[in-house]
């Protein structure tokens, strides 16, 4: 399978958005405020939580990006 980025600005914004979201997840560990994750599940900072939230953030955006021609997936 091949993966091509057709819109570099979109990809940069996606990366920045993921970094910001994951920073909020990490910061939520030490805060008393409730932080609502995209998955709706508690974030403790373990690898399972980290990858779950990464996938929850990225998957819909990648699907939409492919439909809009921002990226191209070739089987």
C-alpha positions in Angstrom: 0.0 0.0 0.0 1.3 3.5 -0.9 0.4 6.8 0.8 0.9 10.1 -0.9 0.4 13.6 0.5 -1.1 15.9 -2.1 -1.6 18.9 0.3 1.5 19.7 2.4 -0.3 22.5 4.3 -3.1 20.1 5.3 -0.5 17.6 6.5 1.3 20.2 8.6 -1.9 21.4 10.2 -2.8 17.8 10.9 0.5 17.2 12.6 0.2 20.4 14.6 -3.3 19.5 15.6 -2.3 16.1 16.8 0.7 17.5 18.8 -1.6 20.1 20.5 -4.3 17.5 21.3 -1.8 15.0 22.7 -0.3 17.8 24.8 -3.7 18.5 26.2 -4.2 14.8 27.0 -0.8 14.7 28.8 -1.5 17.9 30.7 -4.9 16.5 31.8 -3.1 13.9 33.9 -2.0 16.5 36.5 -5.0 18.8 36.3 -8.1 18.5 38.5 -10.4 19.6 35.7 -12.1 16.9 33.7 -10.7 16.6 30.2 -13.0 15.0 27.6 -10.9 12.9 25.2 -12.0 12.4 21.6 -12.5 8.7 22.4 -14.6 9.5 25.5 -12.3 7.4 27.6 -10.1 8.4 30.5 -6.5 9.2 29.6 -3.8 8.1 32.1 -0.8 8.5 29.8 0.0 4.8 29.2 0.9 3.5 25.8 -2.6 2.2 25.3 -4.2 5.6 26.0 -1.6 7.4 23.9 -2.2 5.3 20.8 -6.0 5.1 21.3 -6.2 8.9 21.4 -3.8 9.2 18.4 -6.0 6.9 16.4 -9.2 8.6 17.5 -7.8 12.0 16.5 -6.2 10.9 13.2 -8.5 8.3 11.7 -11.5 10.5 10.9 -9.2 13.2 9.6 -7.3 10.8 7.3 -10.6 9.4 5.9 -11.9 12.9 5.2 -8.5 14.0 3.8 -8.6 11.0 1.4 -12.1 11.9 0.3 -11.1 15.5 -0.3 -8.0 14.5 -2.2 -5.6 15.9 0.4 -3.9 12.5 0.5 -4.0 9.5 -1.7 -4.0 5.8 -0.7 -3.1 3.3 -3.3 -3.7 -0.4 -2.5 
